[in-house]
Structures are given as structure tokens and as C-alpha cells.
Amino acid sequence: MRQVVLLVVLVAIVGLAYLTLAAVANGGFDILTVLSLLVLALFAFGIVGALIHPPQE
């Protein structure tokens, strides 16, 4: 089950990154783009890291 959740989260992160980069291509790079990329990085490191390394019992 952990692999399924990891796959869904990775697809969501990649999709949001694609939309962010498409917005940069259309509207240019600004502070909201930086904020969006920081949030995506937090998601990627936090969620993916937690799913790859489960808590030890």
C-alpha cells in the first residue's frame, strides 16, 4: 500500500511542478513562482521521505 500512495503523491507533485513551470512560461518568473516551488520542495522532501523511510517501532 505504501508504494501506491508514494506513486500517487509523486504524480501529484510532478503535475503541480508542470503547472508551475507552465505558468512561468506564460506569465514570467515572480515571487509567487518561488513560493510555489518552495511548497513543492517541502511536499517532495517531507511526504516522499516519510513514505520511503517508515517510522521504526
KANOR-V359252 format. One line per field, one symbol per residue. ss: DSSP state (~ for helix, > for strand, _ for the rest). burial: I if it has 16 or more other C-alpha atoms within 10 Angstrom, else O. A space follows every 50 residues. Layout:
ss=???
burial=???
This chain:
ss=_~~~~~~~~~~~~~~~~~~~~~~~~~~___~~~~~~~~~~~~~~~~~~~~ ~~_____
burial=OOOOOIOOIIOOIOOOIOOIIOOOOOOOOOOOIOOOIOOIOOIIOOOIOO OOOOOOO
